[in-house]
Amino acid sequence: MKKKQRQSIVTTLRNYPSFPVDRGRLEETIHEAAIELRQAQATQRTSFTEFYKAQLRFISWKVWALQLLIVAGMGLLLHNFINHPHGNIQIVMLASISAPLLVITGLQTLTRSLTFHMLEIELSTRHVLEKLTLVRMSLLGIADLIGLTLLAVLLNVWIQTGILSLLLYLLVPFNIACLGSLWLLNRIRTSNCGYYCLLYCALLVIVQIIFTFNYSFSLFLSSVTGLWQVLLVLSTVGIVYETRGVCRTCRSLETASRIQF
């Protein structure tokens, strides 16, 4: 198109008479549109309970089945050690192996965004990635803690040991498994991050098995209970710190996706 023709068209469009606009009606239309938008967003907004239920459906039934299998299988195994010469201590040591095993069951759920290249899909949803991740972590953590509590209750019935002491011996390995996995997730943001977490938890299980069958009973004497308590506190603080790191990572991914798109 020639330059003169283009200028002629632009001039014609600029001089085209427009209908008079009533500022009051325009502002009223904008106000009503804003009300409609807020109402539409309110109807789409899910409650906290509904959001949790939705994430429960997101987690595969295989995860819950594996957790139930671990708790039930460990319960049967422990029952066979009741009459062992060093039964009480060895039962507790065996029970503690279930802690990293329960953590392993949830690794795929937490790392599937990177492992299966689903991060772009989850970033495009109306839920914040940080919120999604924290809810899934909390659901898996609650399920793991319920399983460990059930084992502690069974042990309390079978060997008549204080349930608080039993929970202490179960929670410390659980916290160490969670802390190491979170540490790896914060530093390895590749599709192989889940395998590194799996390897770490598997090594932790092997170490526990070695301690169990080498009769390391001195670890469970009342004189070292304070050391277990210190480990529980330190590992809990570490989990909180690494969880905040996960939140920062999620926020940075959200920011990067907005800049990209």
GIBELSUL-V917798 format. One record per pair of residues at least 24 apart in sequence whose ideal C-beta (glycine too) atoms are under 6 Angstrom apart, sorted by the first residue. I is the first residue (numbers start at 1). GAP is how many residues later the second one is. Records with the same first field share a line. If there is no record, write none. Layout:
I: GAP  GAP
//
This chain:
55: 80  81
59: 50
63: 42
66: 39
67: 35  38  76  80
70: 28  31  32
71: 76  79
74: 24
75: 79
82: 76
88: 71
89: 128  131
92: 77
93: 119
94: 118
95: 56
96: 73  74  77
97: 108  111
99: 71  74  75  78
100: 77  101  104  105
102: 42  45
103: 74  75  98
104: 97
106: 34
107: 87  90  91
109: 27
111: 82  83
114: 77  79
115: 76  79
123: 134
129: 121  125
130: 117  120  121
133: 117
168: 60
171: 61
172: 56  59  60
175: 60
176: 59
177: 24  27
178: 61
179: 56  59  60
182: 60
183: 59
186: 56  59
//
